[in-house]
């Protein structure tokens, strides 16, 4: 009995497999191809929409990162310019020690004025770089 059951299963499987290789009618094939093309088109459009959405999000992050980078660069450029101006001021004040009286006062006033102007220029440059 077991042998008969196994034999009928084998014959059934062979019959099914033989049926799978049977050619379909041209109308059925055309219908199946059209259906597959429509499904592929929908899947592709869905994937393109998802990619556009993902790229949009990534681009926004890049834009935000670029703004942050530029703002940080502006701040750093300002700090470097102010440090340079401070150094120039200290050098100028030290050089003012070589004169006395009104000449020394005028020299120190000029050093301070140059420092204030350099800081203002640095601030204006940094502001123009910020976004």
Secondary structure, DSSP 8 states (H G I E B T S, - for coil): -HHHHHHHHHHHHHHHHHHHTS---HHHHHHHHHHHHHHHHHHHHHHHHHHHHHHHHHHHHHHHHHHHHHHHHHHHHHHHHHHHHHHHHHHHHHHHTTS-HHHHHHHHHHHHHHHHHHHHHHHHHHHHH--
